[in-house]
Amino acid sequence: MPVPRSRVPLRLPYVVCAVLVLLLTGCGAGAIMGMGGSGALPKAAGATGVPGPPGAAAVAASPSSSAAAVVRPRPSPTPPREIPALGPQTRAAIPPGTRQAFVVTGESADSNRSTAVLYTRDGPAADWLPAMAPWPAHNALNGWTDEHWEGDLRSPVGVYTLTAAGGRLDPPATAFPYDLSPDFRVEGEGFYGEPLEGSFDYVIAIDYNRVPGTSPLDHTRPLGAERGGGIWIHVDHGGPTQGCVSVTEDRMKELLTLLDPVKDPVVVMGDAASLSR
């Protein structure tokens, strides 16, 4: 039975339209995926998604000038110059406020020959500088000791304040309290047969086993008489002492002129090995 002609024209338009819709959809998808030749969307150059100028990415990646600045540490301050050949223990014994130190260094523990130098500084954080050239000096006959006893003929090692002076002769210009007295008289001979007369014409008391600030003639012994005393800096008589330190008369006058009680002077005395501790 023949198909009626009237049904064919009705289905054909629907088929043709469906084919056309599929073809158009396929072309559109292919064009979007093909952008740039890779199928990927273009990368945004910034937060807005708008591509920036050439080099913008490099600039954005570099740190700011303030962040890139190198912070350099400040150099450490230079420590003050210390007195040569003194060890940490000896330096620590010098009072912080002291600005004058008369350093007497023995050749060895058993030697009676020494070298003396006066060092000064402007303040606790200032350099120690020599105020004079080294002077020859004498100490006790048997040398030095860390524990002085009466009659051992050794000079006590240590750091001692200097607070008073005196002598048989009128003093040079000195700021020290000075006890002028005829009792600073000595006679006889030294260990080498040298005359002792004039040795106490000028003296500076070393504050070992004595009351600081009193006359050098004061016989008070806080540690007891058996620990000795009367340890002075005095005029050299050409030989070793019983326990004192001695320098020539002209040096003694110079020392009296240079020392100033306001600067809290000390004597640092001992053999080289002891002072290096």
Residue frames relative to the residue before (quaternion, step in Angstrom):
aa qw qx qy qz dx dy dz
M 1.0000 0.0000 0.0000 0.0000 0.00 0.00 0.00
P 0.4216 -0.7302 0.4745 0.2528 3.58 -0.57 1.02
V 0.4869 -0.6493 0.5121 0.2814 3.49 -1.21 0.89
P 0.4783 -0.6670 0.4739 0.3189 3.47 -0.90 0.81
R 0.5294 -0.6653 0.4392 0.2901 3.55 -0.89 0.93
S 0.6106 0.5991 -0.3655 0.3671 3.53 1.03 -0.59
R 0.6425 0.5355 -0.3492 0.4225 3.78 1.13 -0.43
V 0.6152 0.5899 -0.3562 0.3830 3.63 0.97 -0.71
P 0.6919 0.4684 -0.3134 0.4512 3.61 0.68 -0.85
L 0.6269 0.5542 -0.3581 0.4142 3.59 1.10 -0.56
R 0.7151 0.4496 -0.2670 0.4639 3.78 0.96 -0.75
L 0.5994 0.6167 -0.3647 0.3570 3.65 0.95 -0.73
P 0.6650 0.4941 -0.3470 0.4396 3.64 0.73 -0.75
Y 0.6421 0.5220 -0.3431 0.4444 3.67 0.98 -0.74
V 0.6532 0.5114 -0.3151 0.4610 3.60 0.98 -0.79
V 0.6565 0.5094 -0.3086 0.4629 3.55 0.90 -0.91
C 0.6608 0.5084 -0.3174 0.4518 3.61 0.91 -0.85
A 0.6459 0.5266 -0.3301 0.4433 3.57 0.99 -0.82
V 0.6432 0.5202 -0.3173 0.4637 3.59 0.98 -0.85
L 0.6605 0.5143 -0.3108 0.4502 3.56 0.95 -0.89
V 0.6397 0.5207 -0.3344 0.4560 3.63 0.98 -0.76
L 0.6587 0.5059 -0.3198 0.4559 3.61 0.93 -0.82
L 0.6533 0.5157 -0.3212 0.4517 3.59 0.94 -0.83
L 0.6709 0.4954 -0.3071 0.4583 3.56 0.91 -0.90
T 0.6451 0.5167 -0.3306 0.4556 3.62 0.95 -0.75
G 0.6453 0.5198 -0.3132 0.4639 3.64 0.90 -0.76
C 0.6690 0.4933 -0.3144 0.4585 3.68 0.78 -0.69
G 0.6560 0.5142 -0.3241 0.4475 3.50 0.99 -0.89
A 0.6609 0.4939 -0.3185 0.4667 3.64 0.91 -0.82
G 0.6514 0.5193 -0.3236 0.4486 3.59 0.91 -0.74
A 0.6479 0.5201 -0.3299 0.4483 3.62 0.96 -0.66
I 0.6630 0.4896 -0.3214 0.4662 3.68 0.95 -0.77
M 0.6946 0.4658 -0.2871 0.4671 3.62 0.83 -0.89
G 0.6792 0.5084 -0.2984 0.4373 3.56 1.11 -0.50
M 0.4354 0.7022 -0.4763 0.3007 3.67 1.17 -0.07
G 0.8149 0.1715 -0.1674 0.5277 3.53 -0.80 1.01
G 0.5232 -0.6725 0.4045 0.3324 3.55 1.17 0.01
S 0.7411 0.4024 -0.2464 0.4777 3.65 1.16 -0.02
G 0.5080 -0.6558 0.4261 0.3609 3.53 1.15 -0.24
A 0.6232 0.5340 -0.3489 0.4524 3.65 1.23 0.00
L 0.5114 -0.6281 0.4876 0.3258 3.52 -1.21 0.59
P 0.5551 -0.6034 0.4312 0.3766 3.63 -1.04 0.59
K 0.4887 -0.6737 0.4819 0.2740 3.59 -1.07 0.89
A 0.4375 -0.6834 0.5167 0.2731 3.55 -1.06 0.75
A 0.4016 -0.7241 0.5103 0.2323 3.57 -1.00 0.83
G 0.8062 0.0632 -0.0286 0.5876 3.59 1.14 -0.41
A 0.7596 -0.3681 0.2643 0.4666 3.50 -1.33 -0.18
T 0.6686 0.5072 -0.3019 0.4523 3.61 1.11 -0.57
G 0.4654 -0.6809 0.4477 0.3455 3.51 1.25 -0.33
V 0.5600 0.5854 -0.3997 0.4289 3.57 1.26 0.07
P 0.4663 -0.6813 0.4718 0.3097 3.62 -0.68 1.01
G 0.3498 -0.7468 0.5338 0.1869 3.57 -1.03 0.94
P 0.6753 -0.4766 0.3600 0.4327 3.57 -1.29 0.04
P 0.6717 -0.4801 0.3555 0.4382 3.58 -1.22 0.33
G 0.7958 0.2814 -0.2246 0.4869 3.61 -1.00 0.89
A 0.4624 0.6978 -0.4518 0.3084 3.60 1.22 -0.17
A 0.6354 0.5397 -0.3387 0.4363 3.59 0.99 -0.77
A 0.6515 0.5173 -0.3147 0.4571 3.62 1.01 -0.82
V 0.6487 0.5117 -0.3170 0.4657 3.55 1.03 -0.84
A 0.6627 0.5087 -0.3115 0.4528 3.56 0.93 -0.85
A 0.6855 0.4980 -0.2917 0.4439 3.59 1.05 -0.71
S 0.6307 0.5490 -0.3480 0.4239 3.61 1.13 -0.52
P 0.5073 -0.6487 0.4641 0.3263 3.64 -1.05 0.75
S 0.5912 -0.5649 0.4309 0.3817 3.56 -1.22 0.46
S 0.6594 -0.5328 0.3563 0.3930 3.57 -1.23 0.47
S 0.6536 0.5095 -0.3269 0.4542 3.60 1.02 -0.74
A 0.6727 0.4852 -0.3025 0.4696 3.57 0.99 -0.78
A 0.6849 0.4920 -0.2877 0.4540 3.56 1.09 -0.70
A 0.5016 0.6643 -0.4358 0.3424 3.62 1.20 -0.26
V 0.3725 -0.7293 0.5342 0.2096 3.59 -0.93 0.93
V 0.2675 -0.7544 0.5811 0.1470 3.59 -0.77 1.04
R 0.1486 -0.8105 0.5643 0.0509 3.57 -0.44 1.22
P 0.4418 -0.6943 0.4891 0.2889 3.63 -0.83 0.89
R 0.5130 -0.6315 0.4814 0.3259 3.55 -1.10 0.67
P 0.5154 -0.6416 0.4560 0.3388 3.60 -0.98 0.75
S 0.5265 -0.6316 0.4672 0.3249 3.56 -1.07 0.76
P 0.5145 -0.6426 0.4561 0.3382 3.62 -0.97 0.74
T 0.5017 -0.6515 0.4799 0.3059 3.56 -1.06 0.75
P 0.4172 -0.7117 0.4925 0.2773 3.62 -0.71 0.97
P 0.5790 -0.5961 0.4120 0.3737 3.61 -1.08 0.57
R 0.5542 -0.6105 0.4552 0.3362 3.54 -1.19 0.62
E 0.2959 -0.7724 0.5412 0.1513 3.56 -0.82 1.03
I 0.6007 -0.5142 0.4482 0.4171 3.56 -1.33 0.17
P 0.4875 -0.6951 0.4336 0.3020 3.61 -0.68 1.03
A 0.8572 0.2217 -0.1764 0.4301 3.52 -1.32 0.66
L 0.5603 0.5585 -0.4238 0.4412 3.62 1.19 0.20
G 0.3635 -0.7392 0.5293 0.2033 3.56 -0.92 0.93
P 0.7268 -0.4575 0.2907 0.4218 3.59 -1.28 0.23
Q 0.6379 0.5291 -0.3324 0.4502 3.59 1.02 -0.74
T 0.6783 0.4779 -0.2913 0.4760 3.58 0.93 -0.87
R 0.6476 0.5162 -0.3257 0.4561 3.60 0.94 -0.85
A 0.6523 0.5312 -0.3164 0.4386 3.56 1.01 -0.83
A 0.6409 0.5387 -0.3221 0.4419 3.60 1.16 -0.52
I 0.5700 0.5634 -0.3903 0.4532 3.60 1.24 -0.25
P 0.4599 -0.6997 0.4605 0.2947 3.64 -0.61 1.04
P 0.5965 -0.6134 0.3803 0.3511 3.62 -0.97 0.82
G 0.7208 0.4587 -0.2617 0.4489 3.61 0.99 -0.72
T 0.4833 0.6853 -0.4279 0.3372 3.58 1.27 -0.13
R 0.0948 -0.8102 0.5777 0.0293 3.56 -0.94 0.95
Q 0.7237 0.2757 -0.2321 0.5886 3.58 1.31 0.20
A 0.0189 0.7892 -0.6119 0.0492 3.56 -0.90 0.99
F 0.1878 -0.7626 0.6127 0.0880 3.57 -0.68 1.16
V 0.1182 -0.8370 0.5342 0.0068 3.56 -0.20 1.33
V 0.0658 -0.7842 0.6167 -0.0168 3.55 -0.68 1.20
T 0.0525 -0.8298 0.5544 -0.0366 3.56 -0.43 1.27
G 0.2991 -0.7737 0.5388 0.1469 3.55 -0.64 1.16
E 0.5889 -0.5988 0.4121 0.3534 3.54 -1.13 0.66
S 0.7729 -0.1198 0.0941 0.6159 3.59 1.06 -0.77
A 0.7107 -0.4644 0.3094 0.4283 3.57 -1.28 0.20
D 0.7681 0.3385 -0.1797 0.5130 3.60 1.11 -0.63
S 0.5349 0.6338 -0.4004 0.3897 3.59 1.26 0.18
N 0.3072 -0.7480 0.5569 0.1896 3.58 -1.16 0.62
R 0.5985 0.5316 -0.3659 0.4748 3.57 1.26 0.34
S 0.0394 -0.8128 0.5797 -0.0427 3.54 -0.96 0.97
T 0.2881 -0.6936 0.6207 0.2250 3.50 -1.43 -0.01
A 0.1418 -0.8106 0.5664 0.0450 3.59 -0.89 0.96
V 0.0179 0.7759 -0.6289 0.0469 3.56 -1.04 0.89
L 0.2764 -0.7321 0.5965 0.1787 3.57 -1.04 0.82
Y 0.1107 -0.7799 0.6151 0.0340 3.57 -0.83 1.09
T 0.0908 -0.7873 0.6087 0.0383 3.55 -1.13 0.73
R 0.0342 -0.7647 0.6406 0.0604 3.54 -1.34 0.31
D 0.5420 -0.6559 0.4348 0.2947 3.57 -1.21 0.57
G 0.8017 -0.0833 0.0768 0.5870 3.59 1.18 -0.42
P 0.7400 -0.4396 0.2682 0.4327 3.61 -1.26 0.20
A 0.7484 0.3669 -0.2118 0.5103 3.62 1.09 -0.65
A 0.5395 0.6363 -0.3916 0.3881 3.61 1.28 0.14
D 0.6257 -0.5402 0.4132 0.3822 3.56 -1.31 0.30
W 0.3747 -0.6513 0.6048 0.2638 3.53 -1.25 0.58
L 0.0029 -0.8101 0.5844 -0.0467 3.59 -0.74 1.08
P 0.4925 -0.6544 0.4706 0.3283 3.61 -1.00 0.71
A 0.2981 -0.7594 0.5554 0.1614 3.57 -0.98 0.89
M 0.7860 0.1113 -0.0577 0.6054 3.57 1.27 -0.13
A 0.5857 -0.5485 0.4509 0.3909 3.53 -1.31 0.21
P 0.6383 -0.5345 0.3726 0.4100 3.62 -1.15 0.40
W 0.2189 -0.7610 0.6002 0.1122 3.56 -1.10 0.80
P 0.4404 -0.6384 0.5422 0.3234 3.59 -1.11 0.54
A 0.0129 -0.8003 0.5989 -0.0273 3.57 -1.06 0.72
H 0.3094 -0.7027 0.5992 0.2266 3.54 -1.38 0.23
N 0.1140 -0.7367 0.6568 0.1132 3.53 -1.33 0.41
A 0.7989 -0.3289 0.1941 0.4648 3.58 -1.26 -0.23
L 0.6991 -0.5171 0.3223 0.3741 3.53 -1.24 0.67
N 0.7857 0.3418 -0.1692 0.4870 3.60 0.81 -0.98
G 0.6604 -0.5224 0.3115 0.4405 3.58 1.23 0.15
W 0.7111 -0.4562 0.3733 0.3832 3.55 -1.09 -0.88
T 0.0482 -0.7895 0.6105 0.0404 3.55 -1.28 0.39
D 0.4542 -0.6662 0.5230 0.2764 3.56 -1.20 0.63
E 0.7739 0.2007 -0.1138 0.5898 3.59 1.25 -0.37
H 0.1503 -0.8373 0.5239 0.0423 3.52 0.01 1.36
W 0.0432 -0.7683 0.6386 0.0095 3.53 -1.11 0.88
E 0.6376 -0.5454 0.3899 0.3794 3.53 -1.16 0.65
G 0.8402 0.2054 -0.1695 0.4724 3.56 -0.89 1.02
D 0.5210 0.6533 -0.4333 0.3376 3.65 1.17 0.02
L 0.3195 -0.7853 0.4724 0.2409 3.57 1.34 -0.17
R 0.5478 0.5368 -0.4295 0.4768 3.52 0.99 1.00
S 0.4210 -0.6877 0.5340 0.2542 3.55 -1.17 0.66
P 0.4723 -0.6918 0.4608 0.2933 3.62 -0.93 0.80
V 0.3669 -0.7090 0.5646 0.2096 3.55 -0.98 0.93
G 0.5033 0.6721 -0.4633 0.2836 3.58 -0.98 0.73
V 0.4695 -0.6088 0.5472 0.3310 3.53 -1.40 -0.24
Y 0.0247 0.8175 -0.5691 0.0847 3.57 -0.59 1.17
T 0.4854 -0.6616 0.4886 0.2967 3.55 -1.08 0.75
L 0.2512 -0.7199 0.6280 0.1557 3.53 -1.35 0.47
T 0.0618 0.8542 -0.5065 0.0994 3.58 -0.40 1.21
A 0.8080 0.1523 -0.0824 0.5632 3.62 1.17 -0.15
A 0.1291 -0.7780 0.6125 0.0540 3.54 -1.23 0.59
G 0.0317 0.7942 -0.6067 0.0148 3.55 -1.27 0.09
G 0.1059 0.8095 -0.5754 0.0484 3.53 -1.28 -0.12
R 0.6066 -0.5652 0.4328 0.3539 3.50 -1.37 0.15
L 0.7309 0.3732 -0.2092 0.5317 3.58 1.21 -0.52
D 0.6272 -0.5151 0.4172 0.4090 3.53 -1.27 0.43
P 0.4578 -0.7158 0.4534 0.2690 3.55 -0.89 0.90
P 0.5116 -0.5523 0.5284 0.3926 3.55 -1.30 0.22
A 0.6994 -0.4052 0.3285 0.4885 3.59 -1.24 -0.07
T 0.1802 0.7866 -0.5630 0.1784 3.59 -0.40 1.24
A 0.4050 -0.7071 0.5299 0.2348 3.54 -1.13 0.69
F 0.5367 0.6478 -0.3961 0.3680 3.59 1.26 -0.19
P 0.5279 -0.5570 0.5184 0.3772 3.56 -1.19 0.49
Y 0.0708 -0.8346 0.5455 -0.0301 3.58 -0.58 1.14
D 0.2023 -0.7800 0.5860 0.0852 3.54 -0.73 1.13
L 0.1344 -0.7894 0.5975 0.0412 3.57 -0.31 1.30
S 0.2144 0.7913 -0.5343 0.2057 3.58 -0.47 1.18
P 0.4813 -0.6551 0.4955 0.3061 3.60 -1.09 0.68
D 0.5397 0.6367 -0.4000 0.3787 3.59 1.25 -0.22
F 0.5668 0.5373 -0.4004 0.4792 3.58 1.25 -0.11
R 0.3597 0.7225 -0.4910 0.3278 3.52 0.69 1.14
V 0.0140 0.7910 -0.6105 0.0375 3.55 -0.96 0.84
E 0.1017 -0.7859 0.6093 0.0283 3.54 -1.08 0.79
G 0.6084 0.5844 -0.4088 0.3481 3.54 -1.30 0.02
E 0.5263 -0.6245 0.4889 0.3066 3.51 -1.34 -0.34
G 0.4872 -0.6522 0.5055 0.2859 3.47 -1.28 0.53
F 0.7599 -0.3925 0.2696 0.4426 3.56 -1.34 -0.09
Y 0.7259 0.3836 -0.2347 0.5204 3.58 1.15 -0.50
G 0.6133 -0.5684 0.3425 0.4283 3.57 1.24 0.25
E 0.4695 0.6775 -0.4399 0.3563 3.63 1.25 0.14
P 0.5138 -0.6493 0.4511 0.3331 3.65 -0.97 0.70
L 0.3695 -0.7474 0.5196 0.1870 3.56 -1.03 0.87
E 0.4529 0.7156 -0.4443 0.2921 3.58 1.19 -0.30
G 0.7909 0.2843 -0.2408 0.4854 3.56 -0.94 0.97
S 0.4680 0.7039 -0.4384 0.3054 3.59 1.25 -0.15
F 0.7609 0.3372 -0.1909 0.5205 3.59 1.13 -0.65
D 0.2504 0.7689 -0.5438 0.2244 3.57 1.09 0.60
Y 0.7653 0.0273 -0.0185 0.6428 3.58 1.16 -0.69
V 0.0661 0.7945 -0.6005 0.0615 3.58 -0.83 0.95
I 0.1443 -0.7196 0.6675 0.1257 3.53 -1.34 0.44
A 0.3728 -0.7476 0.5055 0.2157 3.57 -0.66 1.09
I 0.2690 -0.7174 0.6224 0.1599 3.55 -1.06 0.89
D 0.3809 -0.7728 0.4625 0.2094 3.59 -0.62 1.10
Y 0.2875 0.6910 -0.5920 0.2990 3.50 0.55 1.30
N 0.8520 -0.0891 0.0190 0.5156 3.60 -0.78 1.10
R 0.6115 0.4838 -0.3923 0.4880 3.54 0.80 1.09
V 0.5345 -0.5971 0.4784 0.3590 3.55 -1.28 0.18
P 0.4006 -0.7356 0.4842 0.2531 3.63 -0.47 1.13
G 0.7880 0.3391 -0.2566 0.4452 3.54 -1.14 0.75
T 0.6106 0.5356 -0.3618 0.4576 3.59 1.21 -0.23
S 0.6848 -0.4640 0.3534 0.4368 3.58 -1.27 0.25
P 0.5733 -0.5799 0.4382 0.3781 3.62 -1.06 0.54
L 0.6352 0.5453 -0.3263 0.4390 3.59 1.21 -0.44
D 0.4877 0.6617 -0.4373 0.3646 3.61 1.25 -0.18
H 0.2550 -0.8126 0.5138 0.1035 3.57 -0.73 1.13
T 0.3546 0.7291 -0.5125 0.2829 3.62 1.18 0.33
R 0.0803 -0.8022 0.5916 0.0005 3.59 -0.82 1.05
P 0.2709 -0.8084 0.4979 0.1587 3.65 0.00 1.23
L 0.7100 0.4382 -0.2607 0.4857 3.62 1.06 -0.65
G 0.6107 -0.5226 0.3585 0.4747 3.58 1.27 -0.14
A 0.6078 -0.5971 0.3955 0.3430 3.55 -1.14 0.74
E 0.6251 0.5747 -0.3382 0.4058 3.59 1.08 -0.69
R 0.6530 0.5036 -0.3144 0.4703 3.60 1.24 -0.36
G 0.5532 -0.6478 0.3818 0.3585 3.57 1.23 0.28
G 0.0550 0.7867 -0.6136 0.0400 3.54 -1.33 0.00
G 0.6743 0.4798 -0.3634 0.4279 3.54 -1.29 -0.16
I 0.3310 0.7309 -0.5172 0.2978 3.59 1.06 0.80
W 0.0120 0.8284 -0.5531 0.0873 3.55 -0.47 1.26
I 0.3305 -0.5891 0.6587 0.3315 3.47 -1.49 -0.10
H 0.1156 0.8212 -0.5465 0.1164 3.60 -0.60 1.05
V 0.7106 -0.4460 0.3296 0.4330 3.55 -1.34 0.03
D 0.4539 -0.7029 0.4881 0.2484 3.54 -0.88 1.01
H 0.2159 -0.7829 0.5739 0.1053 3.57 -1.02 0.87
G 0.6585 -0.5558 0.2973 0.4112 3.58 1.24 0.37
G 0.7755 0.2355 -0.1618 0.5631 3.58 1.21 0.29
P 0.7096 -0.4510 0.3223 0.4349 3.58 -1.30 0.02
T 0.4137 -0.7059 0.5300 0.2230 3.53 -1.30 0.46
Q 0.5969 -0.5459 0.4340 0.3966 3.55 -1.33 -0.11
G 0.7956 -0.1488 0.0944 0.5797 3.59 1.23 -0.35
C 0.5951 0.6004 -0.3404 0.4117 3.56 1.30 -0.36
V 0.3833 -0.6334 0.5987 0.3056 3.52 -1.45 -0.15
S 0.0615 -0.8210 0.5675 0.0110 3.60 -0.87 0.89
V 0.0575 -0.7562 0.6513 0.0243 3.54 -1.17 0.77
T 0.6661 -0.5153 0.3419 0.4169 3.58 -1.20 0.38
E 0.6819 -0.5247 0.3217 0.3951 3.58 -1.21 0.53
D 0.6646 0.4947 -0.3242 0.4565 3.61 0.89 -0.83
R 0.6466 0.4955 -0.3219 0.4825 3.60 1.06 -0.70
M 0.6153 0.5474 -0.3481 0.4479 3.57 1.05 -0.69
K 0.6425 0.5070 -0.3139 0.4813 3.58 0.98 -0.81
E 0.6567 0.5128 -0.3114 0.4569 3.57 0.94 -0.88
L 0.6460 0.5223 -0.3195 0.4558 3.57 0.98 -0.86
L 0.6434 0.5153 -0.3210 0.4664 3.60 0.96 -0.84
T 0.6561 0.5109 -0.3084 0.4620 3.57 1.06 -0.72
L 0.7223 0.4693 -0.2488 0.4429 3.58 0.95 -0.88
L 0.6565 0.5288 -0.3342 0.4215 3.59 0.93 -0.79
D 0.0921 -0.7946 0.6001 -0.0034 3.54 -1.00 0.95
P 0.4323 -0.7227 0.4684 0.2673 3.63 -0.57 1.07
V 0.5825 0.5903 -0.3746 0.4145 3.61 1.12 -0.61
K 0.7014 0.4593 -0.2541 0.4823 3.59 1.16 -0.60
D 0.4009 -0.7584 0.4439 0.2590 3.59 1.30 0.30
P 0.0523 0.8518 -0.5202 0.0339 3.62 0.72 1.00
V 0.1264 -0.7582 0.6359 0.0693 3.51 -1.29 0.59
V 0.2961 -0.6737 0.6257 0.2585 3.50 -1.37 0.17
V 0.1533 -0.7489 0.6405 0.0740 3.55 -0.97 0.95
M 0.0967 0.8467 -0.5041 0.1401 3.57 -0.25 1.25
G 0.4129 0.6825 -0.5337 0.2809 3.52 -1.11 0.78
D 0.6215 -0.5000 0.4154 0.4373 3.56 -1.28 0.03
A 0.6920 -0.5168 0.3149 0.3935 3.55 -1.22 0.60
A 0.6648 0.5101 -0.3192 0.4427 3.60 0.91 -0.86
S 0.6601 0.5069 -0.3127 0.4578 3.59 0.96 -0.82
L 0.6905 0.4853 -0.2854 0.4542 3.57 0.91 -0.88
S 0.6347 0.5434 -0.3336 0.4365 3.60 1.16 -0.43
R 0.5155 0.6533 -0.4196 0.3625 3.60 1.23 -0.12
